[in-house]
Amino acid sequence: MAKILFLQNFWYESPAIMALSASLKQSGHHASVAIGDTIQDFSEAIIKEAPDIIGFSLVSGYHLWGMKITDQIRAMELPEQPYIIFGGPHPTFFPDVLKAANADAICIGEGDYAIVELATCISQHKSPDFIQNLSVKIDGKIKTNPLRPLAVLDELPVLDRTIYYGHHKFFKKYLTRSFMTGRGCPFRCTFCYNAAIQNLYKGKGSFVRFRTPQNIIKEIAETTKEWGCRTVYFMDDTFALKKQWALELLDLYAKEIKLPFICKMRADTADEEVIAALKNANCRVVQFAIESANEKIRCEILKKQINDEDIYRTAQLLKKYKIKFLTYSMVGLPGESLEDVLDTIRMNAKIKG
């Protein structure tokens, strides 16, 4: 058994860390998370846990914080230095961070299986230099292994919420619980990382994947029973992307869960049948993006491929079924004028979200 300690400097539960923890525990390893900002915030947990592995999930910008904390861990007087690995978006898209960092490895892309193989290798005192999805340092040199095929979601364990709710009262008291129904997005908006991750995983399986409705409902029911829940939040950016799947899920949700919920959708996927099903299942809020009221900017610059008609239709249908909604907008876009910004404000005022 290996002990893995995740360090983070944000006060919300990370679905990535919960997913990795679930896979680790399913395989007999131990996982925990410490939350703070400085090495003083983490030193007690590091000494107490004596982890074999310390993991960071890092986005760009915060990778500098991760590198700083790693240097400070290396300076601690410990019986044995832990194996340190960076994962998340920044190492995935900027793997050269391993050259500059005092870490031992990075994980590129999905880490569900890679983290388990790493923990097993460390616990057995074997080299992890062969593990797919990992770039590892060996005698000062970096070896980068190929990506494995994308995971089949129903084959993965459900998120491990104990890592947060069982040890940090802040999270246990907050009764909005977040759930992921799938992974991947088929669109290639220019402001999003999605096109890059699609290219990275080309030929590695179905990029857009959904859990079965039954699998999702079971997780929500079990989470509610164990930890309590007042509101369900579906974190997926494109909740109703696959219409028949969404209708099946919403029908089951209406019958078995019934809790109020929030979801995010694209305006071009929201027809009346879907919105009626959302209302029947007790959806309280829908979030969708306008980005810009200038359709040319939205479609040609941002590659959003959503027209004005989609936006107005979705807003009207949500009002018809008395579902509250909020929108996402951007300003300062390439080629955007002050009048374009004002038009975006006017569009938001017109739909009255």
N, C-alpha and C positions, 0 to 999 in steps of 0.2 A: 504493500500500500504506500502511495505517495501522498504527501500533504501539499496542497496548493493554496496559496494565499493571493487573492486578487486585491489590488490596490486601486482606488478610484478617488477622484477629487470633486465629485458631483453628488448631490443628494437626491437622486432618483434611482429606482431599480433598473439596472441595465438588462435588457432581454438577452443580449449576447452573453453576459456573465452568468445569468440564470440558466441559459441553454448549455453552456460549457460545464457548469457545476452539475447539472442533471446527468450529463453523459459521464462525467468523472465518477459521481457517486454510484451510478448504475454499474460501473466497472470495479467498484470496491475501493475507490480512492476517497480522500477527504478534501473538501473544499470549503473555504471561508472567504469573507470579504472584509476589508478595513477601509474606512472612509475618512478622508482628511485632506490636508493640503501640504503640510510640511513633514519633514522626516520625524520631527518630534511627535506628530500625530500618529505615526505608523510604528515607531520603534518598539513600543510596548507589545503590539500585536506580533511583530516580527520575532521578538525575543520569546514571547509566550508560545506562539504557534510553532516556532522553529521549522518553517516550511521548507520542503525540498525544492519547490518551485514558486516563484513569484511571477504573477502575470499582470500585464497592463492592457486594457483595451483603449486605443488612442485614436483620436481624430487629429487632423492637422492643426497645429497651433499648440494643442495640449501635449504633443509629442515632446516638446521642449521641457515641459514639467516632468514627464516620464523619464527623460534622460537625466534630468537633475536629481530626481529621487533615486534613480539607479546608481548614480555616482555616489550618493550619500549612503546608500545601502552597502556598497562596496567598501566604504570607509568605516563601517561599523565593525566592532570587534565581536565576531560571531564564531561559535565552535566550527561552523562550516558554512561557506557562502552558498546561498541558494542559486539554483538555475533560474535565470531571468529571461522571460520571453515577452515580446511586444506583439499584440495582435490588433485588429481593427482596421479602419479605413486607411489611416496614414501609412502603416507598414505595407499594406496591400498595394497601394499606388505609388509609394515612395520607398521601395525596398532598400535603397542606399542608406536609409536611417541606421541599418545594422552596422555599417562601417563606422559611423560617428558615435554610436551608442556603446555603452559599457554592458550591453545585454549579450546573452548567449545565442539568442535565436529570435526570429520573427515568424509569425504565421501569416501567410498570404491567402486571402479568401476565407472560406468557411473553416472553422476550427473544431467542429464537433468530434471528429474522429482523430484528428491530429493531436489534440490535447490529451486524449486518453492514451494514445500510443506513446506520447512523450512521458506522461506520468509513469507508465509501465516500464519504459526504458530506464528512467531515473531510479525507480524503486529497485530495479534489478541490476543497477550499475552497468548498464549497457549504453553504447553510443546511440544517440538519436539521429545520426547523420543520414539515415535512409528514409526518414518519415516524409511522406508526401505532404505538400502545402507548407513545409518548413524550409527556411533558409537558416543554416546553422554555422557557427564559427567552429572551425577545427584547426587547432594549432595556428591561430592567427589568420587563417584563410576562410573564406565563406563558400559554402556549398549550398546551392539552391536546387531543391527537388521539385519535380513536376507537381501540378495540381491533380488531385484525385477527382473522380466524377462527383457531381453535385449530389447531396444527400436526398434520399426519399423521406419526406417529412414525417409521415406516420410511423416510420421505423425509429425515429428519435424519441427519447423520453420527453415528457412535458416539462416545462420550465420548473426549475428548482426554486421555489419561492422561500423556502426555509432559510436560504442563505441570507436573505434580507429580513423577512418577517419574524424569523425565529431568534434573531440576534440584535435587531435594531428596532426599538419601539416606535420610532418615527414612522417607519414604513407600515408597521402593523396597524397603526391607528388611522392611516389614510385609506379610506374604504372604497376608492376608485381603483379597480384592478385592471391591469392592461393585459391584452392577449394578442397574439399574432396568429393569423389564419393561414398565412402562406409566406413565401419568399419569392422575390424577383418581380420585375416590372418589364413589360414588353416595349415600353416607350423609350425614346432617346432624346429627351429634352436637353438642351445645350447647357443649362445651368445645373444639371444633376450629374452625379457620379455614375448613373446607371449605364450609360453607353460604354463607359470604360470597363465596368464589371462584366457586362455582356461580352465584350471582346475578350476579356481575360478568360472567360469560361466557355468560349466557343468550342463546340465539339465535346463538351463534358457532361452532356445530359440536358434535360428540359430545364431551362433557366427559370421560367415562371412555374411555380409549383404551389399547390394548395393542399392543405390537410383535408381529410374527409370531414364533413359536417359532424358526423358522430364523434370523431376524435376531439373536435373543438368543444362540443357540448359537454362531453365527459370532463374535460379539463376545467371548464367554467363551473360545473356542478361541484366537482371535488374541491376546487379552490374556495368556492363560496362556503361549503360545509366546514372546511378546515380553518379558514382565515377570515371569513365574513366578507361581504361585498354589498355595496349599495348601488354602484354604477359600474358597468362594464365599458371599457374603452378598447375598441379595436384599433390597433396601431397601424395597420396596413394602409399604405398610401392609396391603394386602388381596391377598396373593399368589394365593390360589385362588378369587378372586371369580367368575371365569368358568370353570366346571368343565371343559368339554371342551377349552378352550384350555390350562388347567393340565395336564390329562392328556396332551395332545399334547406340551407342553413337557417334562414330566417323562419321558416315554418317550424323546424325543430326547436329553435330558440323560443318562439312564441308559446309552444306547448310545454317546454320543460324548464325554461329559465325565467322568462318574463321580466327580468330586471331592466330598468332603464339603461340605455346604452348610447354611446357616441361612436361615430365612425367617420372616415374620410373617403371621399369619392372623387372621381373625375366627372365633370359636368356632362360629358358625352356618353357616359354609361348609365345615366340616371333617367330611365323612362318611367312612365306612370305605374306600370306593374311592379317595378322594383321599389319605388317610393311608397306605394300602397303596402307592400310587404314590410318595409321598414316601419311604417306606422303601426301595423298590426303586431309587430314584434316588440313594440315599445321603444323605438328609437326616439331620443329626445333632441339630439343635435347632430347635424351633418356638417362637415367641413369640406369645402371645395375651393379650388384655386381659380382666380381670374388672371392673375399675374399682371396683365396690362389690358386696358380697354382698347388699345390700338391693335386691331386684329392682325395687321401686317407684322408688327413687332412680336405678337404672341405666336404666330404661326411660322414666320420666316426667320426671325432672330432666335426666339426661344425654342422653336420646333415643337410647340405645345400641341398644335393641331386640334385646337378646340375653337369653334367659331362663336360669334356673339349669340347666335340663336340657341346654342347649347346652354350657355350661361343663363339667358333669360328664361328659357323653358324650365331648367332645373329649379331656378328660384321660384317660379310660379307654381310648380308642382309641390315643392316643399311647403309653400304657404298654403296651398289648397289642403294639404294633409296636416297642417298645423305642426310641422316639424321645424324647430329653430335651426338656423344655419349661420355659419360665419365663413368668411372668405379670406384667401391669402392674396396679397397684391405686392408688386415690386415697383420701386421707383429708381431712377438713375440708370435705366437700361441703355445699351448702345443704340444711338440714333434717336433717343427719346427727347422730345421737346417739353417745355413747361406745360404747353397745352395738352400734350399726351398725359402728363401726370394729373392734370386737372380733370381730364376725361375719365381717368381711372377712378378718381374720387367721385365723379358724377355717376359713373356706372354703379359703384357701391351704394351711393345714395338712392339711385333709382330702383335697385332691386330690394333695398331695405332689409338687409340680412339681420 
